[in-house]
């Protein structure tokens, strides 16, 4: 991996750039700045494999898989039937 380092007139690092064109532009903004190429070693890649030894227990209090839940989502109220929103929130609408 190549990185470009922009240096100030005093030799302190101003920033790091991913392409030479950006480093050249930033170095040219202030007299005395320079830039140089820096080689970075590629990060080490470690391959791992997962070993599944079992499953975590399900959520406590919920019915098991395939057990119907009371008030299934298939049941819908007829249009216009329900509790008015202002009665739920307690703030009158309008």
Secondary structure as the mmCIF struct_conf table of DSSP 4:
data_model
#
loop_
_struct_conf.conf_type_id
_struct_conf.id
_struct_conf.beg_label_comp_id
_struct_conf.beg_label_asym_id
_struct_conf.beg_label_seq_id
_struct_conf.end_label_comp_id
_struct_conf.end_label_asym_id
_struct_conf.end_label_seq_id
STRN STRN1 UNK A 2 UNK A 7
TURN_TY1_P TURN_TY1_P1 UNK A 9 UNK A 10
BEND BEND1 UNK A 11 UNK A 11
STRN STRN2 UNK A 13 UNK A 17
BEND BEND2 UNK A 18 UNK A 19
HELX_RH_AL_P HELX_RH_AL_P1 UNK A 20 UNK A 29
BEND BEND3 UNK A 30 UNK A 30
TURN_TY1_P TURN_TY1_P2 UNK A 31 UNK A 32
STRN STRN3 UNK A 34 UNK A 39
HELX_LH_PP_P HELX_LH_PP_P1 UNK A 41 UNK A 44
TURN_TY1_P TURN_TY1_P3 UNK A 60 UNK A 61
BEND BEND4 UNK A 62 UNK A 62
TURN_TY1_P TURN_TY1_P4 UNK A 65 UNK A 66
HELX_LH_PP_P HELX_LH_PP_P2 UNK A 67 UNK A 69
BEND BEND5 UNK A 70 UNK A 71
TURN_TY1_P TURN_TY1_P5 UNK A 73 UNK A 74
HELX_LH_PP_P HELX_LH_PP_P3 UNK A 77 UNK A 78
TURN_TY1_P TURN_TY1_P6 UNK A 79 UNK A 80
BEND BEND6 UNK A 82 UNK A 82
HELX_RH_AL_P HELX_RH_AL_P2 UNK A 85 UNK A 89
BEND BEND7 UNK A 90 UNK A 91
#
